[in-house]
């Protein structure tokens, strides 16, 4: 897990070539990002999502084995929890889609707000969309990066 200010995103270049592709795009083109952008086919792409945050109990942990997620809040704020998958129990698994749904204790909790970003790496389970006090609309960019 990497959590930092968006102004520092270039510090994380060099960890993986596919991650560098996403970071270069974010650093230069985030402001005019379309709803979907393919940066390297199925290996690196991004989407813009708008939704309402929910109470904690309506969210769940998800994890991936091959993909990292880069979460960038554009408008609004949400609480995000991160735990290593070894601390959680699996509810369902779809390995062909690189998706696991899990439940269990939160190890780290952050507030994702404009100006910050979160990178969850393979093995980092993340619980998203949690409200801060009351439900609120948020817009964020999410990049999927194959780390194999």
Secondary structure, DSSP 4 states (H G I P E B T S, - for coil): -EEEEGGGGGGGTTS-HHHHHHHHHHHHHGGG--SEEESSTTSEEEEEEEEE-B-GGG--EEE-SSEEEEEEEEESEEEEEEEEGGGEEEEEEEGGGTEEEEEE--SEEEEEETTEEEEE-TTEEEEEEE-SSS--EEEEEEEEEE--
